[in-house]
Amino acid sequence: MLIYLGVAALAGAVNLWNAWRQLQNDCRFLIFFRPWKSIGFYFWFAAQVVIPSMLCWLTLGFQSRPNIDVVIAIAKSIFIGIGFVAMMNATTQIVGFNLNIRAIYHLFIRVAYNLIADQETARTAQFWQACKAELRASPTLQDGFTYLREYVKQDVSRTEEEKASTLSVIDRAQAEPDRQKQADQIQAVMLVRRPDLPIVLQKFGCSDRLLSGSLG
C-alpha cells in the first residue's frame, strides 16, 4: 500500500514544485504573508498534491493493487505530474467517467486563494497605503532604484529578456519627475521575491517602524 501511495505522490510533488512558483508570484505583494501560518496555504498545498496524486492513482490502476515495476511506475508518475498542467484544459476520461479535472482543480485552488485573501487583503492594503505615504515624504528614492536595478541584474532565475523588460519598467518609474506619481509607482516596480520585499523597501527609505511587522 505504501509503495502505491509513494509513487502516486510523486505526481503531486512535481505539480507542487510548479505551482509553488505561481503562488509566490501571485502573493508577491502580500508582505505579511507567511505560508506556514495560513490556513489557505495548507488547503492550497493539499489540493496541489492530492488532485494530481489521485489522477495518477486512477490512471495507473493502483486501486486494484497490481504488481508493478517500481522504476517504470515512478517514471509514469513523474510523466503524469509533468503533464498535469497541460491537462487542466482537457476533459479526461477516467474509469468510465467524464471528469473535468480543470474545473475541480481550480475550484479547490480558488477556495485556497479566498482563504489567503481573507487573512491578508486588509492589512496588505493598509501597509501599501502607509508605504506610499512615507515614500512621498522621502527626500530621494534614488538609492532604492539603484539597489533594485542591481537586484534584477543579479537574479539568475531571470532570462536576459526578462531582465531587460524589468529594468525598462524600473527606468520609467525612476525617470518620473513628479515625486507623488513616482512614489505611487513603487509597488508596480517591486518585481522581487516576496521575502525580499522588506529589504528592497528599506533601501527606498521605508521606516523600520513600518517594516517591523513584515520581518517577523
QUIPEKA-V926479 format. One record per backbone hydrogen bond with DSSP energy under -1.0 kcal/mol. CO is the residue of the C=O (numbers start at 1). NH is the residue of the N-H. Records with the same first field share a line. If there is no record, write none. Layout:
CO->NH / NH
//
This chain:
1->5
2->6
3->7
4->8
5->9
9->13
10->14
11->15
12->16
13->17
14->18
15->19
16->20
18->22
19->23
20->24
21->25
22->26
23->27
25->28
27->30
29->31
30->33
34->37
35->38
38->42
39->43
40->44
41->45
42->46
43->47
44->48
45->49
46->50
47->51
49->53
50->54
51->55
52->56
53->57
54->58
55->59
56->60
57->62
61->64
62->65
69->73
70->74
71->75
72->76
73->77
74->78
75->79
76->80
77->81
78->82
79->83
83->87
85->88
87->90
92->99
94->97
97->94
99->92 / 101
100->104
101->105
102->106
103->107
104->108
105->109
106->110
107->111
108->112
109->113
110->114
111->115
112->116
113->117
114->118
115->119
116->120
117->121
120->124
121->125
122->126
123->127
124->128
125->129
126->130
127->131
128->132
129->133
130->134
131->135
132->136
133->137
141->145
142->146
143->147
144->148
145->149
146->150
147->151
148->152
149->153
150->154
152->155
154->156
155->158
159->163
160->164
161->165
162->166
163->167
164->168
165->169
166->170
167->171
168->172
169->173
170->174
171->175
178->182
179->183
180->184
181->185
183->186
185->189
187->190
189->191
190->192
193->196
194->197
196->200
197->201
198->202
199->203
200->204
201->206
207->211
208->212
211->214
//
